[in-house]
Amino acid sequence: MEKGIIVARGSIRWFAEHMESKLKENDHKGGWEENTVDDLFEKMKIEIIELQEELESDSIPSSIPVWSANIIRECADIANFAMMIADITNRYVYPYKPPNSEEKYNI
């Protein structure tokens, strides 16, 4: 593998595209750098509840593709808030490089 290139698994690349799509949908809200970790965690908990409600629905979805998309989008929301918490922690608390990684990150 060429140095500086990270080859992620297909499922990670696929999910990262969903995460980026959700971030772009919310670009009008501004970034997350001004948020506290506590605020971001509270927002993530709301997204977890939304996912739970989607998964625990007693009614049969009228459209399986729409239901599947809703679940994937809620998961992307949760992952984005987790990423934001990690980003704030890495930037302002203490940087942490992934174990066994020789990559340099320009964040």
BAFI-3210 file (N, C-alpha, C; in Angstrom, 3 decimals, decimal comma, padded with zeros to 6 digits):
// residues 107
n [1|2|3|4|5|6|7|8|9|10|11|12|13|14|15|16|17|18|19|20|21|22|23|24|25|26|27|28|29|30|31|32|33|34|35|36|37|38|39|40|41|42|43|44|45|46|47|48|49|50|51|52|53|54|55|56|57|58|59|60|61|62|63|64|65|66|67|68|69|70|71|72|73|74|75|76|77|78|79|80|81|82|83|84|85|86|87|88|89|90|91|92|93|94|95|96|97|98|99|100|101|102|103|104|105|106|107]
n.u [000,844|000,512|002,224|000,487|-001,955|-005,035|-006,722|-009,883|-012,310|-014,942|-017,556|-017,141|-016,412|-018,810|-020,596|-019,413|-019,952|-022,689|-022,642|-021,302|-023,153|-025,327|-024,103|-023,699|-026,363|-026,948|-025,276|-026,039|-026,445|-024,055|-020,761|-019,503|-017,642|-017,977|-019,568|-020,110|-018,800|-020,689|-023,108|-023,146|-023,286|-025,810|-027,408|-026,779|-027,937|-030,637|-030,837|-030,319|-032,597|-034,471|-033,662|-034,157|-036,957|-037,667|-036,775|-038,287|-040,886|-044,254|-045,846|-046,118|-043,875|-044,933|-043,399|-040,673|-038,109|-038,036|-038,188|-035,809|-033,957|-034,483|-033,556|-030,820|-030,105|-030,586|-028,661|-026,384|-026,624|-026,184|-023,573|-022,259|-022,505|-020,999|-018,515|-018,105|-017,844|-015,514|-013,767|-013,724|-012,636|-010,148|-008,999|-009,038|-008,626|-006,773|-004,657|-005,116|-003,781|-004,775|-004,283|-001,450|-001,101|000,570|-000,007|-000,318|-002,336|-003,987|-005,793]
n.v [-001,180|002,205|004,798|007,063|006,683|005,508|002,570|001,814|-000,533|-001,783|-001,519|000,485|002,661|002,938|003,584|005,927|007,611|007,965|009,280|011,669|012,678|013,266|015,239|017,233|017,873|019,321|021,499|024,162|024,761|025,335|024,554|022,152|022,916|024,881|023,766|022,110|019,073|017,905|019,045|017,974|015,269|015,117|015,699|013,488|011,469|012,002|011,310|008,594|007,748|008,290|006,391|004,067|004,232|003,910|001,300|-000,160|000,061|-000,919|-001,190|-002,468|-001,453|000,652|000,860|-000,929|-000,194|002,580|002,477|001,097|002,994|005,073|003,949|003,616|006,307|007,396|005,990|007,083|009,725|009,353|008,334|010,551|012,447|011,116|011,173|013,950|014,465|012,993|014,427|017,023|016,340|015,312|017,579|019,607|018,563|016,259|015,010|011,946|009,304|006,709|003,389|001,440|002,842|004,486|006,700|010,173|012,764|015,552|017,537]
n.w [000,000|-000,792|000,898|002,950|001,827|002,710|002,657|002,935|004,116|002,034|003,139|004,995|003,386|001,927|004,032|004,967|002,836|003,181|005,639|004,917|003,086|004,785|006,360|004,419|003,838|006,070|006,047|006,065|008,705|009,815|011,176|013,615|015,410|017,346|019,225|022,369|023,776|025,431|024,452|021,850|022,477|023,664|021,440|019,898|021,427|021,002|018,316|018,559|019,902|017,903|015,996|017,459|017,704|015,034|014,570|016,399|015,667|015,583|013,426|010,128|007,721|005,061|002,892|002,264|001,148|001,809|004,597|005,146|004,168|005,979|008,385|007,788|007,390|009,941|011,374|010,175|011,068|013,837|013,790|012,713|014,783|016,724|015,436|015,434|018,184|018,685|017,011|018,171|020,666|019,860|018,682|020,686|023,229|023,497|021,035|019,271|017,667|015,463|016,701|015,682|013,349|010,743|009,452|008,636|009,708|008,499|010,022]
ca.u [000,000|001,258|002,190|-000,404|-003,244|-005,739|-007,712|-010,903|-013,195|-016,071|-018,686|-016,777|-016,528|-020,247|-021,212|-018,844|-020,709|-023,951|-022,318|-021,015|-024,420|-026,084|-023,415|-023,993|-027,751|-027,009|-024,244|-026,615|-026,429|-022,696|-019,975|-019,697|-016,491|-018,389|-020,385|-019,407|-018,977|-021,971|-024,183|-023,137|-023,742|-027,266|-027,985|-026,611|-028,938|-031,908|-030,769|-030,425|-034,020|-035,141|-033,350|-034,880|-038,370|-037,774|-036,570|-039,287|-042,222|-045,119|-046,526|-045,323|-043,631|-045,626|-042,360|-039,434|-036,953|-038,050|-037,858|-034,376|-033,256|-034,626|-032,647|-029,447|-029,904|-030,472|-027,332|-025,405|-026,714|-025,518|-022,135|-021,736|-022,329|-019,847|-017,328|-017,937|-017,318|-014,115|-013,017|-013,532|-011,708|-008,831|-008,471|-008,945|-008,256|-005,477|-004,725|-004,960|-003,596|-005,234|-003,226|-000,817|-001,184|001,728|-000,537|-000,348|-003,629|-004,038|-007,167]
ca.v [000,000|003,452|005,573|008,209|006,265|004,562|001,808|001,377|-001,605|-001,309|-001,100|001,762|003,687|003,102|004,296|007,279|008,392|008,339|010,299|012,919|013,152|013,888|016,482|018,223|018,300|020,228|022,537|025,477|024,944|025,649|023,421|021,671|023,312|025,748|022,980|021,369|017,627|017,608|019,384|016,994|013,996|015,219|015,582|012,102|010,666|012,205|010,492|007,189|007,519|008,233|005,080|003,073|004,302|003,331|-000,148|-000,792|000,350|-002,100|-001,273|-002,925|-000,296|000,609|000,748|-001,462|000,642|003,829|002,105|000,808|004,277|005,805|003,337|003,959|007,741|007,613|005,490|008,082|010,851|008,945|008,256|011,911|013,069|010,453|011,730|015,324|014,369|012,568|015,517|018,061|015,786|015,222|018,930|020,522|017,903|015,636|014,254|010,496|008,646|005,317|002,421|000,754|003,666|005,311|007,789|011,524|013,370|017,013|017,871]
ca.w [000,000|-000,895|002,137|002,902|001,294|003,569|001,914|003,884|003,671|001,229|003,976|005,618|002,338|001,672|005,152|004,985|001,854|003,827|006,644|004,207|002,531|005,881|006,723|003,375|004,034|007,213|005,944|006,377|010,161|010,261|011,651|014,982|016,220|018,452|020,151|023,409|023,714|026,081|023,515|020,766|023,023|023,817|020,097|019,475|022,136|020,296|017,101|018,980|020,174|016,597|015,417|018,248|017,316|013,687|014,673|017,253|015,165|015,533|012,139|008,990|006,859|003,772|001,872|002,829|000,783|002,581|005,973|005,151|004,027|007,245|009,360|007,398|007,616|011,390|011,757|009,727|012,005|015,079|013,509|012,543|016,099|017,351|014,779|015,910|019,548|018,559|016,394|019,197|021,649|019,228|018,428|021,820|024,477|023,253|019,788|019,396|016,378|015,534|016,995|014,552|012,147|010,415|008,636|009,195|009,442|008,493|010,410]
c.u [000,890|001,110|001,300|-001,785|-003,840|-006,795|-008,694|-011,728|-014,372|-017,229|-018,398|-016,894|-017,996|-020,898|-020,691|-019,549|-022,045|-023,719|-022,091|-022,287|-025,251|-025,431|-023,719|-025,417|-027,853|-025,936|-024,764|-026,618|-025,057|-022,007|-020,280|-018,617|-016,863|-019,248|-019,514|-019,654|-020,319|-023,145|-024,285|-023,643|-025,257|-027,961|-027,874|-027,648|-030,313|-031,947|-030,877|-031,882|-034,796|-034,881|-034,125|-036,358|-038,592|-037,685|-037,680|-040,713|-043,022|-045,785|-045,566|-045,111|-044,353|-044,628|-041,067|-038,226|-036,887|-037,659|-036,366|-033,561|-033,326|-033,673|-031,204|-029,158|-029,788|-029,115|-026,248|-025,432|-025,959|-024,009|-021,525|-021,551|-021,173|-018,546|-017,049|-017,351|-015,845|-013,253|-012,720|-012,508|-010,291|-008,201|-008,142|-008,566|-006,870|-005,575|-004,419|-004,910|-004,099|-004,078|-002,734|-000,872|000,095|001,289|-000,459|-001,676|-003,506|-005,470|-007,225]
c.v [001,245|004,259|006,799|007,880|005,237|003,878|001,245|000,256|-000,996|-000,809|000,224|002,886|003,985|003,933|005,720|008,171|008,835|009,417|011,650|013,514|013,863|015,194|017,579|018,745|019,371|021,307|023,918|025,770|025,347|024,396|023,062|022,171|024,172|025,014|022,349|019,874|017,248|017,900|018,348|015,638|013,999|015,076|014,148|011,206|010,806|011,345|009,006|006,836|007,423|006,897|003,985|003,050|003,672|001,805|-000,856|-000,536|-000,941|-002,268|-001,751|-001,722|-000,448|000,462|000,290|-000,622|001,956|003,547|001,834|002,099|005,074|005,260|003,722|005,425|008,058|007,123|006,479|009,308|010,540|008,925|009,644|012,603|012,425|010,985|013,143|015,343|013,976|013,691|016,620|017,583|015,748|016,601|019,693|019,874|017,290|014,809|012,772|009,880|007,211|004,365|001,740|001,541|004,455|006,527|009,107|012,149|014,880|017,430|019,333]
c.w [000,000|000,392|001,957|002,364|002,248|002,715|002,936|003,266|002,912|002,065|004,676|004,599|002,039|002,777|005,249|003,968|002,430|004,889|005,976|003,613|003,596|006,328|005,704|003,489|005,113|007,186|006,326|007,882|010,681|010,777|013,089|015,932|017,428|019,482|021,225|023,197|024,335|025,152|022,401|021,247|023,206|022,466|019,585|020,159|021,485|019,037|017,433|019,265|018,862|015,905|016,145|017,863|015,943|013,759|015,438|016,804|015,043|014,174|011,053|008,080|005,524|002,631|002,531|002,416|001,566|004,020|006,101|005,061|005,321|008,304|009,046|007,674|009,111|011,889|011,350|010,633|013,294|014,881|013,338|013,886|016,858|016,760|015,283|017,320|019,506|017,993|017,410|020,225|021,096|019,051|019,706|023,145|024,314|021,981|020,010|018,005|016,497|015,823|015,717|013,252|011,965|009,615|009,390|008,787|009,517|008,762|010,781]
res [m|e|k|g|i|i|v|a|r|g|s|i|r|w|f|a|e|h|m|e|s|k|l|k|e|n|d|h|k|g|g|w|e|e|n|t|v|d|d|l|f|e|k|m|k|i|e|i|i|e|l|q|e|e|l|e|s|d|s|i|p|s|s|i|p|v|w|s|a|n|i|i|r|e|c|a|d|i|a|n|f|a|m|m|i|a|d|i|t|n|r|y|v|y|p|y|k|p|p|n|s|e|e|k|y|n|i]
***
